[in-house]
Amino acid sequence: MIEKKIVGEKAVEFIKDGMTVGLGTGSTVYYTIMKLGQLMKEGLSIKGVPTSIQTEQLANECGIPLVTFKEINHIDVTIDGADEVDPQLSLIKGGGGALLREKIIARAAKSFIVVADPAKMVDYLGAFPLPIEVVPFGVEMTNKQIRLLGAETKIRSANNGPYKSDNGNYIIDAKFPNILDPVTLEQKLNMIPGVVENGLFNQMADAVITLNADKQIVVKNRS
Ligand SMILES: O=C(CO)[C@H](O)[C@H](O)COP(=O)(O)O
């Protein structure tokens, strides 16, 4: 999709020589990582912290050297995609199952930049089922507790079994009606025993790169 390429490549403008960069997961940030690989061949020097095994492999293919939290104190900027973005720049993330590492790496960054094609921009979060990472033990009970908050849920499956995240956990996709108060919902979900993390990213994105109705690039900053 051309929109993903345009916004994904634009994000490299936020990355300067010498930076440590959080590398997100998905088909939009794919273009950011590919472009960074190209710029590195032209002399840019950065280090990356990948949010998933998939991104680790892509970064290796692109020649981006990777570091772990053992080797760094902070990340300068993290670039990542989103499944939905509301007008306050709250996000739903985790469609690709990487939400836990994505949230850790976004939080560790001085600046968190989101790349989102225009279809991701919504008035209210919630049309996209909210991914929630849960430990396998007691998943049926955790699922019931999530349903009590008003969601219809599905345990994500893959290859005739439950989908497993890079951390060995399951993902429950929870379809809530319009999420009018994502901050409270994020807190309630994370209080349920068995929930490791949920895909609501509130007050985290510093800017979102997207396209307007005229297909022009716009950078929306969090107020
Ligand atoms: O949260 C994510 C992965 O866990 C992705 O950032 C999100 O699903 C968006 O992906 P894409 O850029 O492929 O639309």
Ligand as a Chemical Component Dictionary entry (heavy atoms), coordinates in Angstrom:
data_LIG
# 
_chem_comp.id                   LIG 
_chem_comp.type                 NON-POLYMER 
_chem_comp.pdbx_formal_charge   0 
_chem_comp.three_letter_code    LIG 
# 
loop_
_chem_comp_atom.comp_id 
_chem_comp_atom.atom_id 
_chem_comp_atom.alt_atom_id 
_chem_comp_atom.type_symbol 
_chem_comp_atom.charge 
_chem_comp_atom.model_Cartn_x 
_chem_comp_atom.model_Cartn_y 
_chem_comp_atom.model_Cartn_z 
_chem_comp_atom.pdbx_ordinal 
LIG O1 O1 O 0 1.110  -3.091 16.785 1  
LIG C1 C1 C 0 1.609  -3.615 15.818 2  
LIG C2 C2 C 0 2.229  -4.961 15.859 3  
LIG O2 O2 O 0 2.057  -5.562 17.095 4  
LIG C3 C3 C 0 1.653  -2.891 14.527 5  
LIG O3 O3 O 0 2.343  -1.708 14.720 6  
LIG C4 C4 C 0 0.258  -2.611 14.082 7  
LIG O4 O4 O 0 -0.431 -3.844 13.992 8  
LIG C5 C5 C 0 0.222  -1.899 12.737 9  
LIG O5 O5 O 0 0.683  -2.753 11.745 10 
LIG P1 P1 P 0 0.720  -2.358 10.220 11 
LIG O6 O6 O 0 1.716  -1.249 10.084 12 
LIG O7 O7 O 0 1.149  -3.632 9.543  13 
LIG O8 O8 O 0 -0.666 -1.941 9.792  14 
# 
loop_
_chem_comp_bond.comp_id 
_chem_comp_bond.atom_id_1 
_chem_comp_bond.atom_id_2 
_chem_comp_bond.value_order 
_chem_comp_bond.pdbx_ordinal 
LIG O1 C1 DOUB 1  
LIG C1 C2 SING 2  
LIG C1 C3 SING 3  
LIG C2 O2 SING 4  
LIG C3 O3 SING 5  
LIG C3 C4 SING 6  
LIG C4 O4 SING 7  
LIG C4 C5 SING 8  
LIG C5 O5 SING 9  
LIG O5 P1 SING 10 
LIG P1 O6 DOUB 11 
LIG P1 O7 SING 12 
LIG P1 O8 SING 13 
# 
